[in-house]
Amino acid sequence: MKTILVLTDFTRRSEHAAEFALEIAFKIRGEILLYNAFYAPQVVSPESGVYPYYEDYSAIEQECLHEMEKLVRKLSKKFTTQHGVLPPPVRLLNEPGKLGDNVHEITMRKDIWMIVMGNKSKEGPVSRFIFGSNSNAVIDNASCPVLLIPEKAVLKPVKKIVFATDLQRTEHVAMLILEKLAELWESQITVLHVCDKTLSVEEKASHYSYYKKILGGIKYPHTNYLDVRGDHITDTIADYAAKEKIDLIAIVHKKRSFIGHLLHKSISKKMMNYHNAPLLVLQST
């Protein structure tokens, strides 16, 4: 059974993300692992070489657990009212620590298929809730796809997907994951490449050839390729998604060296603040 890790801090936008996650879990006949990281003062820090020791946090733990149970009841009631059936099973994981520090370990030991988390859209300031500055760490440390749900995203079937590509053959693995997700709704996938110039006929043919290599034998019938002229990649992707009423934006996150981070801000991280449709961040191989 596939497990979706849903990150919550009990805000409305994290609840909204959990609603999306339940719909996907229902489609894949999977389960939800609802996760909350709460702050607990450390007596011994991890940097000391000793396993971190926390002060008594039982009261905080119980309060968070109570909120999680209340959230599950609310989500279950809403799901059953809408669908007439019981929701997918939901398990709870409530532990101390920072989300960014914990996410890699969680995805490894719990065999997580996907992480779902809430996010603000371009219309608001950068998200600062439980993720805040740790949102980058979630993406950097995740070993599975991360689905970011804007707080204003409409819960509906995913019929149109745009996959922003760099035309790298390493994106083939991302396409395989995206194909499986698209099959759930028989979605149309548009593989989109943003160009900073007008292309010649020969260049367009070359790009299409790279696109076929990315597919690498994938037979999913509802896939097409498109070159789009644009000076700013994130703006162009966001504008295309709005114009075409895209239901899901997908992009590959490429981990960079420390120097690389200084010289180039990841496109996937820029997109976190530019999208109004759900954003699926796939990991580079």
N, C-alpha and C positions, 0 to 999 in steps of 0.2 A: 504494500500500500504506500503510495506517494504521500510525503508529508510536506505541508506548506508552513513555514515559520512566519507567524504574524507578529510584528513588533508593536507594542502598545504602551502608551503612557496615560490612557483613559481620556484623552481629548476627543473632540468630535471628529477631527480628521483621521486619527488613528482608528476610530470606530468605523469610519467610512471605508478605510482601507481593509478592515476586517470583513466588511460586507462583500467587497470584491473578492477577497480570498475564499469566502464560503462558496461563492458562485463557481469559482474555478475548481475548488475541492469537490464540489458536487459533480461537475463535469468529468473529472478524472477519477471519480470514486475514491478520493483520497481522504486525508484527515488534516486537521489544523493543530498546530502546536502554538498556542498563544503565549507570547513571551514578554515578560516585564523585567527590566533591570532597575533596581532601586539603589539609592545611595546609602551606604553604611560606612561610618568612620573606621579607618584602618588603624590598628594598633601597630602592626608590622606591615611594611610596604613590600610589594613584590621585588623591588630593586635590592632589597637586603639579601636576597638569595634564599630567604625562608618563605615557606608558603604563607600567603597573606592571612593575617588574623584580624578579625573584625570585633569591634565592641558588640555588646548585646543589641541585636536588631530585631528581636522577635516581635515587638509591637509594630514596627514598620512592615515587617514581612506579613503579618496577619492582616494589616490594613490593606496592603496591596493585593493580597490573595482574595480578600473580601470584594474588592473592586473588580478583580478579574472574574470572579464567579458571577457577580451582578451583570457584568458586560456579556458573559456567555448566555445568561438567561435572556437578556434583552435581544441579542442577535438571534438566538434560537427561535424565540417567539416571532420575530419579524420574518425570518426565513420561512417558518412553517405557515404563517399567514399568507405569504406571497405564493408559495409553491404547493401547499397542501400536503407536504411530506416533512419528515424529520430532517434536520440539517446534518451535514457530515459530522463525524465525531470530533470533539475538541478536547485536547489535553492542555494542561497548564504547566508553565515553567516560570518560576518566580525566584530570582536570585540576586544577591548583591553584586555590585561592580559597575563598570562602565560598558555601555553597549558596544562601542568600537573595539574594546579589548576582548569582549566575550564572543563576538559573532563568529569568528573563525573556528573556535573550539566547539561552539554549538553546532555549526553546520557539519563538522567532522564527526562528532560523537553521536549525532542524532540522525545522520543520513538524510539531510534536508534536500528536497527537490527544488524549492523556490523560496525566496524571502519576499514578503510583502510588507511595505511600510508606507505611511502617509507622507505627503509632501505638499508644500505650497506651490501655486502656479505663479506665472510671471506677474499677475496682478497684485501680489502681495510681497512683503519682504522675504528675504531668505528664511527658510524654516529654522526655528530655534527650539522646537519642543524637545522631546527626549533625545532626538538625534542631533539637532543643532549642528555644531562643528563636527560631530562624530559621524554625520551622514556620509562624508567622504570615506571615513574609516570602514563603514559598513560595506561599501562597494569595493574598496581596496582589499578587504580581508575575506569577503565572501568567496566561497568555492562553488557557488551555484548562481543562477540568474536572480537578479533583484528587481522586483516590480515596484515602481514608485507611483502612488496614486494621488493625484492632485485633489485637494479638498473640494474642488468644484466639478470634478469629473462625474459624468452621468453613468450610473450603473446600467449597462445594456450589453447585448451580445457583441462580441468583437468580430465585425464583418470586414473591416478594412485595416490592414496593417502596413506600415511603411518601415522598411529596414534600411537605415542609413549606412552606406558602405564606403570603405576606403579602397575597394577592389583588391583586397588581399586574399590569397588562397586560404590563409588561416581562418578566414571567416566561414569556412565550410562547416565547421562544428557548430557555430552559432546558427547557421541556416538549418541544420538538422534539428536543433532544439526548437527553433521557430516553426518549422514544418509541423512538428508534433503538436504544438500549441494551436496552430492554425487549423489543424484537422478537427479540433473540438467544435468549431463553429463554421467550418468550411470557409474560412476567411480568404480574402484576396490579399496576397502579399505583393507589394511594390518595392523592389530593390532600388533604392534611390542613391544616386551619386551626384554630389554638388560640385560643379566646376566653376573656376574663377574666370573662365573665358569661353567664347563661342567656339565650339568644336568643329573640326573638319569632318568630312564623311569618313576618312580613314581613321581618325581618332575615335569617332563613335563606334566604328566597327571593332577597333581594338578594345574599347571598354566593354562592349558586348561579349567579346571573347573571354575577358577576365571574369565577367559575370557567369558565364557558362562553367568556368573552372570552379567558381565558388559553389555553384549548384552541385558539381561533382557527381552527377548521376541521380540527383534527387528528382523524383518523378511527380512531385506534387503539382497538380494541373493548374492551380490558380496563382501562378507566379509570373510577374513581368518585370522588365528592367526599364529605368528611366534616368537620363542625364538631365540635370537642371542647372541653369546658369545662376550663380549667386556669389556675391563677394564675401558674405559672412555665413559660415556653415550653419550655425545654430539658428540664426534668423531665418535662413532659407528653409530649413527643415520645419521649423515651427509654422512659418507662413504656408508652406505646402500642406502641412497637416490640417491647418485651420480651413484652408480653401477647399480641400478634398474631403473634409469631415472624417478624418482618420480616427479610428477607435483605439489604436495602439501604436506607439512609436517604439522601435527597437534599435539599439545601438550596441556596438561592441566596446567594452571598456578595456583599454590597453594599459597595463601597469607600466610605470616608467621608473627610471632611476631617480635618485634625489636631485641630481643635476637636471635631468629631464623635466622634473616637476617645476624647477625654478624657471626653466626656459619656455615651457609650454603647458598651459592649463588644459587638462583633459577635456575633450569635447563632451564626453558623457557627463562630466561634472557641470559643465556649462549648461547642458540641456536640462539639468535638474531644476533650473530656475526659469526656463523658457517654455516649458510645455504645459498644455492644458489637457491633453489626452494622457492616459496612463503611459509611463515610460518604462520599458523593459531593458535593463542593463545586463548584457550577456558578457561572460568572462572570456578574455582572449586566451588562446591555447599557447 
